[in-house]
Amino acid sequence: MTVEVGDRLWKLLEGYVSAEGVELDDVVLVGQGKGRVLRVIVDADSGVTLDHIARLSKGLGRVLDEEDAVQGAYTLEVSSPGLERKLRRPAHYRKSVGREVKVKTSVPIDGERAHRGVLEEADDNGFSVQVDGTARRIAYGDVKRAATVFTWEEKAKRKST
């Protein structure tokens, strides 16, 4: 079970994280009972190092305990979005324009529920993916799940620029 966190917790985490020079990318509470995990995903234009993660984990743990921001037992997990970033918010899509993505929709779009192609553009209402030479416009409300796709070619292209 995954639960979106409330505004109070988001703002508390965002304030601390931004003061450390990184961006709060996502926060979710997964699991139930004593097995709950508070996942805090952070990112920065220059990337996130292990030093960032260690410092943030220690500092966020202290802040969360002081503010008693999460009721009950939980484990704090701080990480970067990884090579294949989950796309959950409009800002995630905007950051990923030009990258290959895979999207699963709840309703068929152009007769398909699975879409894989290059993310062409994203706005507040949805996004367009170029699939086999055709642009498919997808509303955020129709997305079941979406993520970027890591390719070695993309890594090589980014290194050479």
C-alpha positions as CSV (number, residue, x, y, z in Angstrom):
1,M,0.0,0.0,0.0
2,T,1.4,3.4,-1.0
3,V,0.1,6.6,0.6
4,E,0.7,10.2,-0.6
5,V,2.0,12.4,2.2
6,G,0.2,15.5,3.4
7,D,1.2,19.1,2.8
8,R,2.6,19.6,6.3
9,L,5.1,16.7,5.9
10,W,6.0,17.7,2.3
11,K,6.7,21.3,3.3
12,L,8.8,20.2,6.3
13,L,10.9,17.8,4.2
14,E,11.1,20.3,1.3
15,G,12.4,23.1,3.6
16,Y,15.2,20.9,5.0
17,V,16.2,19.4,1.6
18,S,16.3,22.7,-0.3
19,A,18.4,24.2,2.5
20,E,20.9,21.4,1.7
21,G,21.0,22.4,-1.9
22,V,18.9,19.6,-3.4
23,E,15.4,19.3,-4.7
24,L,12.6,17.2,-3.1
25,D,11.5,15.0,-6.0
26,D,8.9,12.7,-4.3
27,V,7.8,11.4,-0.9
28,V,5.7,8.3,-0.4
29,L,4.8,6.2,2.6
30,V,4.7,2.5,1.7
31,G,3.7,-0.6,3.7
32,Q,1.7,-1.1,6.8
33,G,2.2,-1.4,10.5
34,K,5.8,-1.7,11.7
35,G,6.9,-2.4,8.1
36,R,6.2,1.1,6.9
37,V,8.9,2.9,4.8
38,L,9.0,6.7,4.3
39,R,10.7,7.1,0.9
40,V,12.2,10.5,0.3
41,I,13.5,10.9,-3.3
42,V,15.9,13.9,-3.9
43,D,17.6,15.2,-7.0
44,A,19.8,18.0,-8.1
45,D,20.8,19.3,-11.5
46,S,24.4,18.1,-10.9
47,G,23.2,14.8,-9.5
48,V,23.0,13.5,-6.0
49,T,26.1,11.9,-4.3
50,L,26.3,9.4,-1.6
51,D,27.5,12.2,0.7
52,H,24.2,14.1,0.0
53,I,22.2,11.0,0.8
54,A,24.0,10.2,4.0
55,R,23.8,13.8,5.2
56,L,20.1,14.2,4.3
57,S,19.2,10.8,5.9
58,K,20.8,11.8,9.2
59,G,19.3,15.3,9.2
60,L,15.9,14.4,8.0
61,G,15.7,11.6,10.6
62,R,16.4,14.2,13.3
63,V,13.9,16.7,11.9
64,L,11.2,14.1,11.6
65,D,11.7,12.9,15.1
66,E,11.8,16.4,16.6
67,E,8.6,17.4,14.8
68,D,6.9,14.0,15.4
69,A,5.9,14.3,11.7
70,V,5.1,10.6,11.1
71,Q,2.9,8.8,13.6
72,G,4.0,5.2,14.5
73,A,7.0,3.2,13.5
74,Y,8.6,3.6,10.1
75,T,12.0,3.3,8.3
76,L,13.4,6.4,6.6
77,E,14.8,5.7,3.1
78,V,16.5,8.6,1.2
79,S,17.6,8.1,-2.4
80,S,17.9,9.6,-5.8
81,P,15.4,8.9,-8.6
82,G,17.7,6.4,-10.2
83,L,18.4,5.7,-13.9
84,E,14.7,4.9,-14.6
85,R,12.8,7.7,-12.9
86,K,9.2,7.1,-12.0
87,L,7.1,9.9,-13.4
88,R,4.4,10.9,-10.9
89,R,4.1,14.7,-11.1
90,P,3.9,17.1,-14.0
91,A,7.3,18.4,-13.0
92,H,8.8,14.9,-13.5
93,Y,7.5,14.8,-17.0
94,R,8.8,18.3,-17.9
95,K,12.2,17.4,-16.6
96,S,12.2,14.3,-18.8
97,V,11.3,15.9,-22.2
98,G,13.5,14.4,-24.9
99,R,14.0,11.1,-23.0
100,E,12.6,7.7,-23.9
101,V,9.6,6.8,-21.6
102,K,7.3,3.9,-21.1
103,V,3.7,4.6,-20.1
104,K,0.8,2.3,-19.1
105,T,-2.6,4.0,-19.4
106,S,-5.9,3.0,-17.8
107,V,-7.8,3.6,-21.1
108,P,-6.7,2.9,-24.6
109,I,-5.1,5.8,-26.5
110,D,-4.8,5.2,-30.3
111,G,-6.0,1.6,-29.5
112,E,-3.1,0.9,-27.0
113,R,-2.6,0.9,-23.3
114,A,1.2,0.5,-23.4
115,H,3.2,3.3,-24.9
116,R,6.9,3.5,-25.4
117,G,8.6,6.4,-27.2
118,V,10.2,9.8,-26.8
119,L,8.5,12.3,-24.5
120,E,8.1,15.4,-26.7
121,E,6.4,17.9,-24.4
122,A,4.6,18.2,-21.1
123,D,2.3,20.8,-19.6
124,D,-0.1,21.0,-16.6
125,N,-2.7,18.8,-18.2
126,G,-0.7,16.0,-19.9
127,F,2.1,15.2,-22.2
128,S,2.9,13.9,-25.7
129,V,4.9,10.8,-26.6
130,Q,6.2,10.1,-30.1
131,V,5.5,6.4,-30.7
132,D,6.4,5.0,-34.1
133,G,6.3,8.4,-35.8
134,T,3.0,9.4,-34.3
135,A,2.5,11.8,-31.4
136,R,0.1,10.4,-28.7
137,R,-1.4,13.0,-26.3
138,I,-1.9,11.5,-22.8
139,A,-3.7,13.2,-19.9
140,Y,-2.1,12.7,-16.5
141,G,-5.4,11.3,-15.2
142,D,-5.2,8.4,-17.7
143,V,-1.7,7.2,-16.5
144,K,-1.5,4.1,-14.4
145,R,2.3,4.2,-14.3
146,A,5.1,5.9,-16.2
147,A,8.9,5.9,-16.1
148,T,11.9,7.0,-18.1
149,V,13.8,4.2,-19.9
150,F,17.6,4.1,-19.5
151,T,19.6,3.3,-22.6
152,W,23.3,3.0,-23.0
153,E,23.1,5.2,-26.1
154,E,21.6,8.0,-24.0
155,K,24.4,7.7,-21.4
156,A,27.0,7.9,-24.2
157,K,25.3,11.0,-25.7
158,R,25.1,12.8,-22.4
159,K,28.8,12.1,-21.7
160,S,29.9,13.5,-25.1
161,T,28.1,16.8,-24.6
